[in-house]
Amino acid sequence: MGAVLTELHRYAEEHFAIEEAYMEVLAFPERAPHFRAHEKFRAEIAAISASSMKDPAVRELTAMFLREWLTRHIYGIDKVLEAFILESDLK
Ligand SMILES: [Fe+2]
């Protein structure tokens, strides 16, 4: 796996693990679609890692796409979760 993908994967897993723990503990009402979004990202990373994408330029382009996806996720549905956490007693 390329360095960019490795770092993206590591960052995403840390980020997802923390959020998923909060969603479970707080019984976040929208956790099912949020979990699905995380799983979709995991599947994309796994597919890239297992693929025969040997061209470094294509791999880097794909990594850029996933990084953009993650950024949109963080500034999108993660904000809904953040607001929910901040309203909870566990903040
Ligand atoms: Fe998330």
PDB file of the backbone (N, CA, C, O) and the ligand in Angstrom, with CONECT records:
HET    LIG  A 101       1
ATOM      1  N   MET A   1       0.857  -1.190   0.000  1.00  0.00           N
ATOM      2  CA  MET A   1       0.000   0.000   0.000  1.00  0.00           C
ATOM      3  C   MET A   1       0.892   1.239   0.000  1.00  0.00           C
ATOM      4  O   MET A   1       1.911   1.265   0.690  1.00  0.00           O
ATOM      5  N   GLY A   2       0.527   2.250  -0.753  1.00  0.00           N
ATOM      6  CA  GLY A   2       1.330   3.460  -0.802  1.00  0.00           C
ATOM      7  C   GLY A   2       1.294   4.209   0.518  1.00  0.00           C
ATOM      8  O   GLY A   2       0.417   3.998   1.356  1.00  0.00           O
ATOM      9  N   ALA A   3       2.266   5.085   0.680  1.00  0.00           N
ATOM     10  CA  ALA A   3       2.376   5.824   1.941  1.00  0.00           C
ATOM     11  C   ALA A   3       1.138   6.678   2.222  1.00  0.00           C
ATOM     12  O   ALA A   3       0.677   6.766   3.360  1.00  0.00           O
ATOM     13  N   VAL A   4       0.617   7.292   1.187  1.00  0.00           N
ATOM     14  CA  VAL A   4      -0.564   8.153   1.372  1.00  0.00           C
ATOM     15  C   VAL A   4      -1.755   7.316   1.810  1.00  0.00           C
ATOM     16  O   VAL A   4      -2.489   7.698   2.721  1.00  0.00           O
ATOM     17  N   LEU A   5      -1.944   6.178   1.162  1.00  0.00           N
ATOM     18  CA  LEU A   5      -3.059   5.299   1.524  1.00  0.00           C
ATOM     19  C   LEU A   5      -2.894   4.743   2.934  1.00  0.00           C
ATOM     20  O   LEU A   5      -3.861   4.650   3.690  1.00  0.00           O
ATOM     21  N   THR A   6      -1.676   4.378   3.278  1.00  0.00           N
ATOM     22  CA  THR A   6      -1.419   3.844   4.619  1.00  0.00           C
ATOM     23  C   THR A   6      -1.777   4.882   5.675  1.00  0.00           C
ATOM     24  O   THR A   6      -2.441   4.571   6.664  1.00  0.00           O
ATOM     25  N   GLU A   7      -1.335   6.103   5.461  1.00  0.00           N
ATOM     26  CA  GLU A   7      -1.618   7.176   6.419  1.00  0.00           C
ATOM     27  C   GLU A   7      -3.110   7.488   6.466  1.00  0.00           C
ATOM     28  O   GLU A   7      -3.669   7.693   7.543  1.00  0.00           O
ATOM     29  N   LEU A   8      -3.746   7.523   5.320  1.00  0.00           N
ATOM     30  CA  LEU A   8      -5.184   7.783   5.254  1.00  0.00           C
ATOM     31  C   LEU A   8      -5.962   6.688   5.982  1.00  0.00           C
ATOM     32  O   LEU A   8      -6.915   6.965   6.710  1.00  0.00           O
ATOM     33  N   HIS A   9      -5.543   5.454   5.776  1.00  0.00           N
ATOM     34  CA  HIS A   9      -6.193   4.319   6.431  1.00  0.00           C
ATOM     35  C   HIS A   9      -6.041   4.416   7.947  1.00  0.00           C
ATOM     36  O   HIS A   9      -7.014   4.244   8.681  1.00  0.00           O
ATOM     37  N   ARG A  10      -4.841   4.688   8.410  1.00  0.00           N
ATOM     38  CA  ARG A  10      -4.576   4.805   9.842  1.00  0.00           C
ATOM     39  C   ARG A  10      -5.420   5.931  10.452  1.00  0.00           C
ATOM     40  O   ARG A  10      -6.058   5.749  11.489  1.00  0.00           O
ATOM     41  N   TYR A  11      -5.415   7.087   9.797  1.00  0.00           N
ATOM     42  CA  TYR A  11      -6.177   8.230  10.308  1.00  0.00           C
ATOM     43  C   TYR A  11      -7.668   7.902  10.362  1.00  0.00           C
ATOM     44  O   TYR A  11      -8.338   8.177  11.357  1.00  0.00           O
ATOM     45  N   ALA A  12      -8.174   7.319   9.291  1.00  0.00           N
ATOM     46  CA  ALA A  12      -9.605   7.007   9.221  1.00  0.00           C
ATOM     47  C   ALA A  12      -9.993   6.015  10.307  1.00  0.00           C
ATOM     48  O   ALA A  12     -11.023   6.187  10.960  1.00  0.00           O
ATOM     49  N   GLU A  13      -9.193   4.988  10.507  1.00  0.00           N
ATOM     50  CA  GLU A  13      -9.540   3.980  11.518  1.00  0.00           C
ATOM     51  C   GLU A  13      -9.562   4.574  12.920  1.00  0.00           C
ATOM     52  O   GLU A  13     -10.448   4.254  13.712  1.00  0.00           O
ATOM     53  N   GLU A  14      -8.607   5.427  13.233  1.00  0.00           N
ATOM     54  CA  GLU A  14      -8.606   6.083  14.552  1.00  0.00           C
ATOM     55  C   GLU A  14      -9.849   6.946  14.714  1.00  0.00           C
ATOM     56  O   GLU A  14     -10.531   6.902  15.738  1.00  0.00           O
ATOM     57  N   HIS A  15     -10.122   7.718  13.697  1.00  0.00           N
ATOM     58  CA  HIS A  15     -11.276   8.620  13.695  1.00  0.00           C
ATOM     59  C   HIS A  15     -12.575   7.821  13.816  1.00  0.00           C
ATOM     60  O   HIS A  15     -13.439   8.156  14.626  1.00  0.00           O
ATOM     61  N   PHE A  16     -12.709   6.783  13.025  1.00  0.00           N
ATOM     62  CA  PHE A  16     -13.937   5.975  13.031  1.00  0.00           C
ATOM     63  C   PHE A  16     -14.124   5.264  14.377  1.00  0.00           C
ATOM     64  O   PHE A  16     -15.238   5.201  14.897  1.00  0.00           O
ATOM     65  N   ALA A  17     -13.043   4.733  14.933  1.00  0.00           N
ATOM     66  CA  ALA A  17     -13.148   3.985  16.198  1.00  0.00           C
ATOM     67  C   ALA A  17     -13.675   4.873  17.314  1.00  0.00           C
ATOM     68  O   ALA A  17     -14.538   4.457  18.087  1.00  0.00           O
ATOM     69  N   ILE A  18     -13.167   6.080  17.400  1.00  0.00           N
ATOM     70  CA  ILE A  18     -13.629   7.013  18.446  1.00  0.00           C
ATOM     71  C   ILE A  18     -15.108   7.343  18.233  1.00  0.00           C
ATOM     72  O   ILE A  18     -15.908   7.296  19.167  1.00  0.00           O
ATOM     73  N   GLU A  19     -15.451   7.673  17.001  1.00  0.00           N
ATOM     74  CA  GLU A  19     -16.854   8.024  16.720  1.00  0.00           C
ATOM     75  C   GLU A  19     -17.790   6.851  16.978  1.00  0.00           C
ATOM     76  O   GLU A  19     -18.863   7.024  17.557  1.00  0.00           O
ATOM     77  N   GLU A  20     -17.396   5.683  16.557  1.00  0.00           N
ATOM     78  CA  GLU A  20     -18.271   4.509  16.715  1.00  0.00           C
ATOM     79  C   GLU A  20     -18.480   4.183  18.185  1.00  0.00           C
ATOM     80  O   GLU A  20     -19.566   3.758  18.578  1.00  0.00           O
ATOM     81  N   ALA A  21     -17.447   4.380  19.000  1.00  0.00           N
ATOM     82  CA  ALA A  21     -17.594   4.158  20.443  1.00  0.00           C
ATOM     83  C   ALA A  21     -18.596   5.157  21.019  1.00  0.00           C
ATOM     84  O   ALA A  21     -19.476   4.780  21.793  1.00  0.00           O
ATOM     85  N   TYR A  22     -18.465   6.421  20.646  1.00  0.00           N
ATOM     86  CA  TYR A  22     -19.407   7.441  21.118  1.00  0.00           C
ATOM     87  C   TYR A  22     -20.827   7.116  20.656  1.00  0.00           C
ATOM     88  O   TYR A  22     -21.773   7.218  21.436  1.00  0.00           O
ATOM     89  N   MET A  23     -20.975   6.726  19.396  1.00  0.00           N
ATOM     90  CA  MET A  23     -22.319   6.451  18.868  1.00  0.00           C
ATOM     91  C   MET A  23     -22.979   5.307  19.620  1.00  0.00           C
ATOM     92  O   MET A  23     -24.177   5.352  19.899  1.00  0.00           O
ATOM     93  N   GLU A  24     -22.204   4.285  19.948  1.00  0.00           N
ATOM     94  CA  GLU A  24     -22.762   3.142  20.681  1.00  0.00           C
ATOM     95  C   GLU A  24     -23.128   3.542  22.108  1.00  0.00           C
ATOM     96  O   GLU A  24     -24.238   3.276  22.569  1.00  0.00           O
ATOM     97  N   VAL A  25     -22.193   4.178  22.797  1.00  0.00           N
ATOM     98  CA  VAL A  25     -22.416   4.558  24.201  1.00  0.00           C
ATOM     99  C   VAL A  25     -23.610   5.491  24.337  1.00  0.00           C
ATOM    100  O   VAL A  25     -24.405   5.364  25.268  1.00  0.00           O
ATOM    101  N   LEU A  26     -23.731   6.427  23.406  1.00  0.00           N
ATOM    102  CA  LEU A  26     -24.800   7.431  23.476  1.00  0.00           C
ATOM    103  C   LEU A  26     -26.065   7.005  22.740  1.00  0.00           C
ATOM    104  O   LEU A  26     -27.054   7.738  22.733  1.00  0.00           O
ATOM    105  N   ALA A  27     -26.043   5.830  22.122  1.00  0.00           N
ATOM    106  CA  ALA A  27     -27.180   5.361  21.318  1.00  0.00           C
ATOM    107  C   ALA A  27     -27.605   6.450  20.325  1.00  0.00           C
ATOM    108  O   ALA A  27     -28.781   6.802  20.229  1.00  0.00           O
ATOM    109  N   PHE A  28     -26.635   6.961  19.607  1.00  0.00           N
ATOM    110  CA  PHE A  28     -26.875   8.013  18.614  1.00  0.00           C
ATOM    111  C   PHE A  28     -27.931   7.535  17.615  1.00  0.00           C
ATOM    112  O   PHE A  28     -27.741   6.510  16.960  1.00  0.00           O
ATOM    113  N   PRO A  29     -29.039   8.268  17.495  1.00  0.00           N
ATOM    114  CA  PRO A  29     -30.150   7.783  16.645  1.00  0.00           C
ATOM    115  C   PRO A  29     -29.766   7.557  15.177  1.00  0.00           C
ATOM    116  O   PRO A  29     -30.352   6.698  14.517  1.00  0.00           O
ATOM    117  N   GLU A  30     -28.813   8.299  14.669  1.00  0.00           N
ATOM    118  CA  GLU A  30     -28.441   8.170  13.254  1.00  0.00           C
ATOM    119  C   GLU A  30     -27.185   7.319  13.072  1.00  0.00           C
ATOM    120  O   GLU A  30     -26.466   7.466  12.084  1.00  0.00           O
ATOM    121  N   ARG A  31     -26.925   6.429  14.032  1.00  0.00           N
ATOM    122  CA  ARG A  31     -25.672   5.665  13.964  1.00  0.00           C
ATOM    123  C   ARG A  31     -25.646   4.656  12.814  1.00  0.00           C
ATOM    124  O   ARG A  31     -24.579   4.385  12.264  1.00  0.00           O
ATOM    125  N   ALA A  32     -26.796   4.099  12.445  1.00  0.00           N
ATOM    126  CA  ALA A  32     -26.786   3.080  11.381  1.00  0.00           C
ATOM    127  C   ALA A  32     -26.250   3.641  10.052  1.00  0.00           C
ATOM    128  O   ALA A  32     -25.335   3.055   9.474  1.00  0.00           O
ATOM    129  N   PRO A  33     -26.795   4.753   9.558  1.00  0.00           N
ATOM    130  CA  PRO A  33     -26.229   5.276   8.301  1.00  0.00           C
ATOM    131  C   PRO A  33     -24.793   5.764   8.459  1.00  0.00           C
ATOM    132  O   PRO A  33     -24.000   5.712   7.519  1.00  0.00           O
ATOM    133  N   HIS A  34     -24.470   6.240   9.665  1.00  0.00           N
ATOM    134  CA  HIS A  34     -23.103   6.722   9.890  1.00  0.00           C
ATOM    135  C   HIS A  34     -22.124   5.539   9.864  1.00  0.00           C
ATOM    136  O   HIS A  34     -21.050   5.626   9.268  1.00  0.00           O
ATOM    137  N   PHE A  35     -22.507   4.443  10.513  1.00  0.00           N
ATOM    138  CA  PHE A  35     -21.683   3.235  10.466  1.00  0.00           C
ATOM    139  C   PHE A  35     -21.534   2.749   9.022  1.00  0.00           C
ATOM    140  O   PHE A  35     -20.452   2.343   8.599  1.00  0.00           O
ATOM    141  N   ARG A  36     -22.629   2.796   8.283  1.00  0.00           N
ATOM    142  CA  ARG A  36     -22.577   2.351   6.875  1.00  0.00           C
ATOM    143  C   ARG A  36     -21.590   3.206   6.077  1.00  0.00           C
ATOM    144  O   ARG A  36     -20.852   2.690   5.238  1.00  0.00           O
ATOM    145  N   ALA A  37     -21.581   4.506   6.342  1.00  0.00           N
ATOM    146  CA  ALA A  37     -20.646   5.396   5.636  1.00  0.00           C
ATOM    147  C   ALA A  37     -19.199   4.999   5.967  1.00  0.00           C
ATOM    148  O   ALA A  37     -18.337   4.967   5.089  1.00  0.00           O
ATOM    149  N   HIS A  38     -18.954   4.702   7.227  1.00  0.00           N
ATOM    150  CA  HIS A  38     -17.602   4.258   7.611  1.00  0.00           C
ATOM    151  C   HIS A  38     -17.247   2.941   6.914  1.00  0.00           C
ATOM    152  O   HIS A  38     -16.138   2.768   6.409  1.00  0.00           O
ATOM    153  N   GLU A  39     -18.208   2.024   6.899  1.00  0.00           N
ATOM    154  CA  GLU A  39     -17.952   0.717   6.276  1.00  0.00           C
ATOM    155  C   GLU A  39     -17.680   0.863   4.778  1.00  0.00           C
ATOM    156  O   GLU A  39     -16.847   0.153   4.213  1.00  0.00           O
ATOM    157  N   LYS A  40     -18.389   1.786   4.153  1.00  0.00           N
ATOM    158  CA  LYS A  40     -18.176   2.026   2.720  1.00  0.00           C
ATOM    159  C   LYS A  40     -16.733   2.494   2.486  1.00  0.00           C
ATOM    160  O   LYS A  40     -16.054   2.040   1.565  1.00  0.00           O
ATOM    161  N   PHE A  41     -16.297   3.401   3.336  1.00  0.00           N
ATOM    162  CA  PHE A  41     -14.924   3.898   3.213  1.00  0.00           C
ATOM    163  C   PHE A  41     -13.926   2.760   3.422  1.00  0.00           C
ATOM    164  O   PHE A  41     -12.952   2.634   2.680  1.00  0.00           O
ATOM    165  N   ARG A  42     -14.177   1.935   4.439  1.00  0.00           N
ATOM    166  CA  ARG A  42     -13.283   0.796   4.710  1.00  0.00           C
ATOM    167  C   ARG A  42     -13.229  -0.145   3.504  1.00  0.00           C
ATOM    168  O   ARG A  42     -12.164  -0.642   3.139  1.00  0.00           O
ATOM    169  N   ALA A  43     -14.380  -0.378   2.900  1.00  0.00           N
ATOM    170  CA  ALA A  43     -14.429  -1.260   1.735  1.00  0.00           C
ATOM    171  C   ALA A  43     -13.641  -0.674   0.576  1.00  0.00           C
ATOM    172  O   ALA A  43     -12.952  -1.395  -0.145  1.00  0.00           O
ATOM    173  N   GLU A  44     -13.746   0.649   0.398  1.00  0.00           N
ATOM    174  CA  GLU A  44     -12.994   1.310  -0.691  1.00  0.00           C
ATOM    175  C   GLU A  44     -11.492   1.167  -0.456  1.00  0.00           C
ATOM    176  O   GLU A  44     -10.743   0.844  -1.378  1.00  0.00           O
ATOM    177  N   ILE A  45     -11.064   1.403   0.757  1.00  0.00           N
ATOM    178  CA  ILE A  45      -9.627   1.293   1.081  1.00  0.00           C
ATOM    179  C   ILE A  45      -9.155  -0.143   0.852  1.00  0.00           C
ATOM    180  O   ILE A  45      -8.091  -0.373   0.277  1.00  0.00           O
ATOM    181  N   ALA A  46      -9.965  -1.107   1.311  1.00  0.00           N
ATOM    182  CA  ALA A  46      -9.584  -2.518   1.154  1.00  0.00           C
ATOM    183  C   ALA A  46      -9.508  -2.887  -0.324  1.00  0.00           C
ATOM    184  O   ALA A  46      -8.606  -3.611  -0.745  1.00  0.00           O
ATOM    185  N   ALA A  47     -10.459  -2.385  -1.106  1.00  0.00           N
ATOM    186  CA  ALA A  47     -10.481  -2.696  -2.536  1.00  0.00           C
ATOM    187  C   ALA A  47      -9.242  -2.134  -3.225  1.00  0.00           C
ATOM    188  O   ALA A  47      -8.645  -2.785  -4.081  1.00  0.00           O
ATOM    189  N   ILE A  48      -8.874  -0.945  -2.850  1.00  0.00           N
ATOM    190  CA  ILE A  48      -7.682  -0.328  -3.449  1.00  0.00           C
ATOM    191  C   ILE A  48      -6.439  -1.119  -3.054  1.00  0.00           C
ATOM    192  O   ILE A  48      -5.570  -1.397  -3.880  1.00  0.00           O
ATOM    193  N   SER A  49      -6.376  -1.475  -1.772  1.00  0.00           N
ATOM    194  CA  SER A  49      -5.207  -2.203  -1.277  1.00  0.00           C
ATOM    195  C   SER A  49      -5.054  -3.553  -1.960  1.00  0.00           C
ATOM    196  O   SER A  49      -3.940  -3.995  -2.241  1.00  0.00           O
ATOM    197  N   ALA A  50      -6.179  -4.203  -2.224  1.00  0.00           N
ATOM    198  CA  ALA A  50      -6.141  -5.540  -2.807  1.00  0.00           C
ATOM    199  C   ALA A  50      -6.124  -5.517  -4.332  1.00  0.00           C
ATOM    200  O   ALA A  50      -5.939  -6.554  -4.969  1.00  0.00           O
ATOM    201  N   SER A  51      -6.312  -4.371  -4.900  1.00  0.00           N
ATOM    202  CA  SER A  51      -6.428  -4.297  -6.354  1.00  0.00           C
ATOM    203  C   SER A  51      -5.078  -4.454  -7.034  1.00  0.00           C
ATOM    204  O   SER A  51      -4.025  -4.455  -6.397  1.00  0.00           O
ATOM    205  N   SER A  52      -5.150  -4.584  -8.317  1.00  0.00           N
ATOM    206  CA  SER A  52      -3.919  -4.694  -9.094  1.00  0.00           C
ATOM    207  C   SER A  52      -3.517  -3.334  -9.632  1.00  0.00           C
ATOM    208  O   SER A  52      -2.853  -3.229 -10.663  1.00  0.00           O
ATOM    209  N   MET A  53      -3.929  -2.293  -8.920  1.00  0.00           N
ATOM    210  CA  MET A  53      -3.599  -0.939  -9.332  1.00  0.00           C
ATOM    211  C   MET A  53      -2.104  -0.702  -9.129  1.00  0.00           C
ATOM    212  O   MET A  53      -1.674  -0.259  -8.064  1.00  0.00           O
ATOM    213  N   LYS A  54      -1.342  -0.993 -10.136  1.00  0.00           N
ATOM    214  CA  LYS A  54       0.116  -0.905  -9.998  1.00  0.00           C
ATOM    215  C   LYS A  54       0.637   0.504 -10.321  1.00  0.00           C
ATOM    216  O   LYS A  54       1.738   0.880  -9.921  1.00  0.00           O
ATOM    217  N   ASP A  55      -0.161   1.252 -11.036  1.00  0.00           N
ATOM    218  CA  ASP A  55       0.284   2.583 -11.450  1.00  0.00           C
ATOM    219  C   ASP A  55       0.264   3.529 -10.244  1.00  0.00           C
ATOM    220  O   ASP A  55      -0.808   3.822  -9.716  1.00  0.00           O
ATOM    221  N   PRO A  56       1.426   4.009  -9.803  1.00  0.00           N
ATOM    222  CA  PRO A  56       1.468   4.893  -8.627  1.00  0.00           C
ATOM    223  C   PRO A  56       0.620   6.151  -8.805  1.00  0.00           C
ATOM    224  O   PRO A  56       0.043   6.650  -7.839  1.00  0.00           O
ATOM    225  N   ALA A  57       0.541   6.662 -10.029  1.00  0.00           N
ATOM    226  CA  ALA A  57      -0.243   7.880 -10.269  1.00  0.00           C
ATOM    227  C   ALA A  57      -1.728   7.607 -10.034  1.00  0.00           C
ATOM    228  O   ALA A  57      -2.436   8.434  -9.459  1.00  0.00           O
ATOM    229  N   VAL A  58      -2.183   6.456 -10.479  1.00  0.00           N
ATOM    230  CA  VAL A  58      -3.597   6.095 -10.275  1.00  0.00           C
ATOM    231  C   VAL A  58      -3.866   5.885  -8.789  1.00  0.00           C
ATOM    232  O   VAL A  58      -4.900   6.308  -8.271  1.00  0.00           O
ATOM    233  N   ARG A  59      -2.940   5.236  -8.116  1.00  0.00           N
ATOM    234  CA  ARG A  59      -3.111   5.015  -6.677  1.00  0.00           C
ATOM    235  C   ARG A  59      -3.164   6.342  -5.929  1.00  0.00           C
ATOM    236  O   ARG A  59      -3.991   6.524  -5.035  1.00  0.00           O
ATOM    237  N   GLU A  60      -2.292   7.257  -6.292  1.00  0.00           N
ATOM    238  CA  GLU A  60      -2.276   8.562  -5.629  1.00  0.00           C
ATOM    239  C   GLU A  60      -3.552   9.337  -5.919  1.00  0.00           C
ATOM    240  O   GLU A  60      -4.084  10.017  -5.042  1.00  0.00           O
ATOM    241  N   LEU A  61      -4.033   9.236  -7.132  1.00  0.00           N
ATOM    242  CA  LEU A  61      -5.281   9.924  -7.508  1.00  0.00           C
ATOM    243  C   LEU A  61      -6.443   9.343  -6.698  1.00  0.00           C
ATOM    244  O   LEU A  61      -7.305  10.076  -6.213  1.00  0.00           O
ATOM    245  N   THR A  62      -6.450   8.041  -6.563  1.00  0.00           N
ATOM    246  CA  THR A  62      -7.501   7.387  -5.789  1.00  0.00           C
ATOM    247  C   THR A  62      -7.412   7.789  -4.324  1.00  0.00           C
ATOM    248  O   THR A  62      -8.428   8.024  -3.668  1.00  0.00           O
ATOM    249  N   ALA A  63      -6.194   7.862  -3.824  1.00  0.00           N
ATOM    250  CA  ALA A  63      -6.002   8.287  -2.436  1.00  0.00           C
ATOM    251  C   ALA A  63      -6.517   9.710  -2.245  1.00  0.00           C
ATOM    252  O   ALA A  63      -7.119  10.026  -1.219  1.00  0.00           O
ATOM    253  N   MET A  64      -6.280  10.561  -3.230  1.00  0.00           N
ATOM    254  CA  MET A  64      -6.782  11.940  -3.156  1.00  0.00           C
ATOM    255  C   MET A  64      -8.300  11.952  -3.102  1.00  0.00           C
ATOM    256  O   MET A  64      -8.900  12.701  -2.331  1.00  0.00           O
ATOM    257  N   PHE A  65      -8.915  11.113  -3.931  1.00  0.00           N
ATOM    258  CA  PHE A  65     -10.373  11.023  -3.948  1.00  0.00           C
ATOM    259  C   PHE A  65     -10.889  10.607  -2.556  1.00  0.00           C
ATOM    260  O   PHE A  65     -11.845  11.189  -2.042  1.00  0.00           O
ATOM    261  N   LEU A  66     -10.247   9.599  -1.962  1.00  0.00           N
ATOM    262  CA  LEU A  66     -10.692   9.123  -0.646  1.00  0.00           C
ATOM    263  C   LEU A  66     -10.450  10.169   0.441  1.00  0.00           C
ATOM    264  O   LEU A  66     -11.243  10.312   1.371  1.00  0.00           O
ATOM    265  N   ARG A  67      -9.351  10.890   0.307  1.00  0.00           N
ATOM    266  CA  ARG A  67      -9.081  11.956   1.277  1.00  0.00           C
ATOM    267  C   ARG A  67     -10.159  13.033   1.192  1.00  0.00           C
ATOM    268  O   ARG A  67     -10.618  13.549   2.211  1.00  0.00           O
ATOM    269  N   GLU A  68     -10.555  13.364  -0.033  1.00  0.00           N
ATOM    270  CA  GLU A  68     -11.641  14.349  -0.225  1.00  0.00           C
ATOM    271  C   GLU A  68     -12.931  13.811   0.362  1.00  0.00           C
ATOM    272  O   GLU A  68     -13.681  14.547   1.004  1.00  0.00           O
ATOM    273  N   TRP A  69     -13.196  12.523   0.144  1.00  0.00           N
ATOM    274  CA  TRP A  69     -14.406  11.900   0.682  1.00  0.00           C
ATOM    275  C   TRP A  69     -14.408  12.027   2.202  1.00  0.00           C
ATOM    276  O   TRP A  69     -15.419  12.391   2.803  1.00  0.00           O
ATOM    277  N   LEU A  70     -13.264  11.722   2.819  1.00  0.00           N
ATOM    278  CA  LEU A  70     -13.164  11.773   4.273  1.00  0.00           C
ATOM    279  C   LEU A  70     -13.366  13.202   4.777  1.00  0.00           C
ATOM    280  O   LEU A  70     -14.022  13.418   5.796  1.00  0.00           O
ATOM    281  N   THR A  71     -12.817  14.147   4.080  1.00  0.00           N
ATOM    282  CA  THR A  71     -12.988  15.551   4.464  1.00  0.00           C
ATOM    283  C   THR A  71     -14.458  15.951   4.396  1.00  0.00           C
ATOM    284  O   THR A  71     -14.957  16.627   5.296  1.00  0.00           O
ATOM    285  N   ARG A  72     -15.149  15.544   3.350  1.00  0.00           N
ATOM    286  CA  ARG A  72     -16.589  15.848   3.235  1.00  0.00           C
ATOM    287  C   ARG A  72     -17.364  15.159   4.350  1.00  0.00           C
ATOM    288  O   ARG A  72     -18.317  15.718   4.893  1.00  0.00           O
ATOM    289  N   HIS A  73     -16.951  13.944   4.686  1.00  0.00           N
ATOM    290  CA  HIS A  73     -17.604  13.200   5.770  1.00  0.00           C
ATOM    291  C   HIS A  73     -17.443  13.955   7.094  1.00  0.00           C
ATOM    292  O   HIS A  73     -18.401  14.119   7.849  1.00  0.00           O
ATOM    293  N   ILE A  74     -16.227  14.406   7.358  1.00  0.00           N
ATOM    294  CA  ILE A  74     -15.923  15.093   8.624  1.00  0.00           C
ATOM    295  C   ILE A  74     -16.714  16.399   8.721  1.00  0.00           C
ATOM    296  O   ILE A  74     -17.217  16.747   9.790  1.00  0.00           O
ATOM    297  N   TYR A  75     -16.822  17.115   7.610  1.00  0.00           N
ATOM    298  CA  TYR A  75     -17.551  18.388   7.636  1.00  0.00           C
ATOM    299  C   TYR A  75     -19.034  18.214   7.345  1.00  0.00           C
ATOM    300  O   TYR A  75     -19.783  19.190   7.301  1.00  0.00           O
ATOM    301  N   GLY A  76     -19.452  16.981   7.149  1.00  0.00           N
ATOM    302  CA  GLY A  76     -20.871  16.695   6.871  1.00  0.00           C
ATOM    303  C   GLY A  76     -21.523  15.985   8.040  1.00  0.00           C
ATOM    304  O   GLY A  76     -21.869  16.617   9.038  1.00  0.00           O
ATOM    305  N   ILE A  77     -21.693  14.672   7.924  1.00  0.00           N
ATOM    306  CA  ILE A  77     -22.444  13.948   8.951  1.00  0.00           C
ATOM    307  C   ILE A  77     -21.709  13.893  10.293  1.00  0.00           C
ATOM    308  O   ILE A  77     -22.341  13.708  11.333  1.00  0.00           O
ATOM    309  N   ASP A  78     -20.387  14.051  10.279  1.00  0.00           N
ATOM    310  CA  ASP A  78     -19.687  14.078  11.574  1.00  0.00           C
ATOM    311  C   ASP A  78     -20.099  15.287  12.401  1.00  0.00           C
ATOM    312  O   ASP A  78     -20.071  15.230  13.630  1.00  0.00           O
ATOM    313  N   LYS A  79     -20.477  16.366  11.754  1.00  0.00           N
ATOM    314  CA  LYS A  79     -20.903  17.563  12.490  1.00  0.00           C
ATOM    315  C   LYS A  79     -22.206  17.307  13.231  1.00  0.00           C
ATOM    316  O   LYS A  79     -22.425  17.844  14.317  1.00  0.00           O
ATOM    317  N   VAL A  80     -23.066  16.490  12.648  1.00  0.00           N
ATOM    318  CA  VAL A  80     -24.326  16.125  13.307  1.00  0.00           C
ATOM    319  C   VAL A  80     -24.005  15.325  14.575  1.00  0.00           C
ATOM    320  O   VAL A  80     -24.584  15.560  15.635  1.00  0.00           O
ATOM    321  N   LEU A  81     -23.076  14.383  14.444  1.00  0.00           N
ATOM    322  CA  LEU A  81     -22.665  13.579  15.606  1.00  0.00           C
ATOM    323  C   LEU A  81     -22.004  14.475  16.658  1.00  0.00           C
ATOM    324  O   LEU A  81     -22.278  14.344  17.851  1.00  0.00           O
ATOM    325  N   GLU A  82     -21.151  15.369  16.218  1.00  0.00           N
ATOM    326  CA  GLU A  82     -20.465  16.268  17.151  1.00  0.00           C
ATOM    327  C   GLU A  82     -21.484  17.069  17.973  1.00  0.00           C
ATOM    328  O   GLU A  82     -21.343  17.197  19.189  1.00  0.00           O
ATOM    329  N   ALA A  83     -22.488  17.594  17.314  1.00  0.00           N
ATOM    330  CA  ALA A  83     -23.508  18.374  18.014  1.00  0.00           C
ATOM    331  C   ALA A  83     -24.238  17.497  19.021  1.00  0.00           C
ATOM    332  O   ALA A  83     -24.549  17.943  20.126  1.00  0.00           O
ATOM    333  N   PHE A  84     -24.515  16.247  18.642  1.00  0.00           N
ATOM    334  CA  PHE A  84     -25.195  15.305  19.541  1.00  0.00           C
ATOM    335  C   PHE A  84     -24.320  15.031  20.769  1.00  0.00           C
ATOM    336  O   PHE A  84     -24.818  15.022  21.895  1.00  0.00           O
ATOM    337  N   ILE A  85     -23.035  14.811  20.558  1.00  0.00           N
ATOM    338  CA  ILE A  85     -22.110  14.534  21.669  1.00  0.00           C
ATOM    339  C   ILE A  85     -22.038  15.736  22.600  1.00  0.00           C
ATOM    340  O   ILE A  85     -22.061  15.580  23.821  1.00  0.00           O
ATOM    341  N   LEU A  86     -21.951  16.924  22.032  1.00  0.00           N
ATOM    342  CA  LEU A  86     -21.828  18.129  22.845  1.00  0.00           C
ATOM    343  C   LEU A  86     -23.077  18.389  23.686  1.00  0.00           C
ATOM    344  O   LEU A  86     -23.005  19.045  24.725  1.00  0.00           O
ATOM    345  N   GLU A  87     -24.202  17.880  23.240  1.00  0.00           N
ATOM    346  CA  GLU A  87     -25.437  18.035  24.021  1.00  0.00           C
ATOM    347  C   GLU A  87     -25.583  16.946  25.078  1.00  0.00           C
ATOM    348  O   GLU A  87     -26.457  17.025  25.942  1.00  0.00           O
ATOM    349  N   SER A  88     -24.728  15.934  25.008  1.00  0.00           N
ATOM    350  CA  SER A  88     -24.840  14.818  25.946  1.00  0.00           C
ATOM    351  C   SER A  88     -24.072  15.101  27.238  1.00  0.00           C
ATOM    352  O   SER A  88     -23.358  16.097  27.343  1.00  0.00           O
ATOM    353  N   ASP A  89     -24.230  14.216  28.210  1.00  0.00           N
ATOM    354  CA  ASP A  89     -23.499  14.350  29.469  1.00  0.00           C
ATOM    355  C   ASP A  89     -22.076  13.807  29.344  1.00  0.00           C
ATOM    356  O   ASP A  89     -21.272  13.988  30.259  1.00  0.00           O
ATOM    357  N   LEU A  90     -21.751  13.153  28.241  1.00  0.00           N
ATOM    358  CA  LEU A  90     -20.419  12.554  28.061  1.00  0.00           C
ATOM    359  C   LEU A  90     -19.415  13.453  27.376  1.00  0.00           C
ATOM    360  O   LEU A  90     -18.294  13.022  27.104  1.00  0.00           O
ATOM    361  N   LYS A  91     -19.777  14.675  27.093  1.00  0.00           N
ATOM    362  CA  LYS A  91     -18.856  15.547  26.344  1.00  0.00           C
ATOM    363  C   LYS A  91     -17.542  15.766  27.054  1.00  0.00           C
ATOM    364  O   LYS A  91     -16.675  16.475  26.542  1.00  0.00           O
TER     365      LYS A  91
HETATM  366 FE   LIG A 101     -17.880   9.605  10.910  1.00  0.00          FE2+
END
